[in-house]
Amino acid sequence: MDSKAIELLELPQLLASLRRYLFSPLGEWQLQELEDEPLLASQAAAEESLAELGEAMSWLREDEGTIRDRDAKPPPSFQGLRDIRQPLARLPVRGTVLEVHEIYSTLELLERASEARSRLIAVSGRRSRLGARAESLEEFRPLLRRLAGKVLANGEVADNASPALARMRRQIEQHRSSVQQSLERFARSLDEQGSLQDDYVTIRNGRLVVPVKAGSKGSVPGVIHSASSSGQTVFIEPLATIDLNNELVHLLEEEQREVYRILLEMCEQLRQEAPAIESALLTMAQLELVFAKARFGREFDCCIPVFSEPAVGDSAVGDSAVGENDKASISLKNARHPLLQDVLGGDKSKVVPLSLTLEGGNRVLLISGPNAGGKTIILKTVGLSSLMAQAGLPVPADDARLPWFEEVLADIGDSQSIAESLSTFSAHIARIKHMMERATARSLVLLDELGAATDPHEGGALGVALVDYFREQGGFTIASTHLPELKAYASANMGVTNASVGFDEETLSPNYRLTTGIPGQSAGLDMALKFGLPEAVVERARRTLDPRQAETVDFLHQLRRQVEQYESATSDLRAAERSLEERKKKLVQDWDRRENAKLRELERQLEARFKQFEVEHQAALDKLAEQGAGQRTIAAAQRRQSQRKRELREDFQAAAAQTLGRTPDNAVSEKAPAQLEEGANVRLKLGTNARVLRRVSDGLWEVQAGQLRLRVSTSDISRVLEPDDKPAAGLPARVTLHTEARSAASLSEINVIGRTAEEARSEVDKFLDDAVVADLDRVRIIHGHGMQVLRRTLWEMFASHPQVQRHYQAEPYEGGAGATIVEVRS
């Protein structure tokens, strides 16, 4: 693809804007590769990438919805993942020991990869391409169970990483306390003598020492380890603590050897899984970029573009592949330039959308109209949309259908170059020459201000010749111009279409709307008058116009007014259609409300009859028991009770069918959809909306309607709902149903400050069980700072707790070291 066109159409700037949708360096890595090679190699690869992107956008849409399936899994999380490519590159070398933070980052990646794998498998039925990603993610949970809790986020090895390490650290604390106490006694004696410089104990050369005044060093028995930079203080280790310090140093050395052994053992286990870890790293990085594109697509209200021709093999791509039956077309509906929309705060309502269609033999579009009317933006929008589709990106539009282009060629903007001694016209000609050499039948050619920067008559003639040349190549050409020769050429030749950008004659301002079929007027004199040129000068210019040109301008005025009248009438008709459709929906909704009210009354009556029956039957059983009836008699009475309950339910079903089995007089009879799929929102024939959960058998489906899970036949479903249809509550008749209790919500945090260690363990353990029942993903445990006793106790519990997926210190705004975040196993 022509790199100059990619630059002119600002694809690099667009790709750079994806960074704000990334959460980790892994996504940055993949985005950098995309920036280096933005376009996919083939149409088939682009279609596969876009299909996966569509699944990701659908998953985000479902996750962001106000009504979520309680069994639905959220998309994978990439927050805080680190780029561990360098540690992984060292890992295969036997005997290599990674840094603690590198091991921690690797385990964190494996935790997220395992979590992502389970979520991808869960959605593979509806999102097959994303589900297939799970194949490149191994099950790391056995490895994680062996290594969990051994290294901490602060870069330290946990006390419980091995029994020996725990024992050593207890001994170290005991010896350190003994040395500390000895030094404190020594410092107090020095203080009484006036030899102590400061009242504290510090470390020098790995030894615990006290600060002594330099002038008193001769009178203090001990070893001098160092002096302050001013020379006023020396740091002395008393003779009485040398043995204790020696033992402490020995224990610290043993601790480091044990830490090294633990890390070496962990690295050996990771080394055995190195290929799988590398695969997981790449997959997680690629997935993050997919979901970054999806978040961009959701924010900018994008669609998944479709290629207007079936994918062909690379060998078939070329001029020979384009013939009389070529179905290539450009069709954009309400397309917007993403960078312009971004400048306007992401609000698509502030951007005038672009809609155009070029198909069949109509492959050339000539756009004219006033300056600053949006002609260049139209060219850039079409060109950038084409590049985005071929880069596997969503397009900001309601609908986008585009060909697969071998070349996108663009001459946009002022290419004047002082360094190369090129004028504006010379630079344009040099650029167009390059485009002519590369243009094929599978090219998109974009020409801005064609024929400008030279004599208008010669520029017009040259422009006609250039457009004719590109038209003969068989590709798509879109050009903007002010020259009448090109407008006339478009009117006189098949396959070339005139178009114009809108212009308000009263305000003399462009409205940026594209209208095909008629050329635009430049309105240069009117705009010159608006911007302050003397009226006498403008009138003199009008008098010098060619009379035929003035007649053409008048004709365009009349034609534009007729087009505006037609558009106004069309808009009124569409408004009337929308009003009728809204009225129809309101009637159906009113009908639904009335029928649902009847259903609730039936349910109330059924419940009352059940309660009355239970009371009467229990009284009868009590009476039988008092009369000494045998077990067989009581069992027979209970069977009669069950039979009576079934009869009551059948009566209720019949009454509901009779009550709800009618339709309003103006309702349209609808046929059941020929195809259904899991996850679809459907309309049941009796006025209830539901969500398809699964296919039970041929012609039988399990659906969720409000709090009820139902089994219905295909004939009971009237239609599949569009995404913007609002669900209606209610219970349909003629279906088999059972109710399911919804899990109750619970608090997402617990405060155990002031509890003993045992009390805290007990309360938090029960709290985690409640969190699992309430289907919470993340909870906060507030334990305070203090002596960190509660924190250590709880973290030891979390390391082996069956309900804990992972745990880590809270962010500063959530309590910092005084709180712990726990992610609950799903």
Secondary structure, DSSP 8 states (H G I E B T S, - for coil): --HHHHHHTTHHHHHHHGGGG--SHHHHHHHHHHHHS-S-SSHHHHHHHHHHHHHHHHHHHHHHSSS--TT-------TT----HHHHHHTTSTT----HHHHHHHHHHHHHHHHHHHHHHHHTTT-HHHHHGGGGS---HHHHHHHTTSB-TTS-B-GGG-HHHHHHHHHHHHHHHHHHHHHHHHHHHHHHHT-BSSS--EEETTEEEEEEEGGGGGGS-EEEEEE-TTSSEEEEEEGGGHHHHHHHHHHHHHHHHHHHHHHHHHHHHHHHTHHHHHHHHHHHHHHHHHHHHHHHHHHTT-B--EESS----GGG-SGGG--TT----EEEEEE--HHHHHHTTT-GGGS--EEEEE-TT--EEEEE--TTSSHHHHHHHHHHHHHHHHTT--BSSSEEEE---SEEEEE-S---BTTTTB-HHHHHHHHHHHHHHH--TTEEEEESSTT-SS-HHHHHHHHHHHHHHHHHHTSEEEEE---HHHHHHHHHSTTEEEEEEEEETTTTEEEEEEEESS-----HHHHHHHTT--HHHHHHHHHTS-HHHHHHHHHHHHHHHHHHHHHHHHHHHHHHHHHHHHHHHHHHHHHHHHHHHHHHHHHHHHHHHHHHHHHHHHHHHHHHHHTT--HHHHHHHHHHHHHHHHHHHHHHHHHHHHHHS---TT-------S---TT-EEEETTS-EEEEEEEEETTEEEEEETTEEEEEEGGGEEEE--TT--------SSSEEEE--------SEEE-TT--HHHHHHHHHHHHHHHHHTT-SEEEEE--STTSHHHHHHHHHHHH-TTEEEEEE--GGGTGGGEEEEEE--
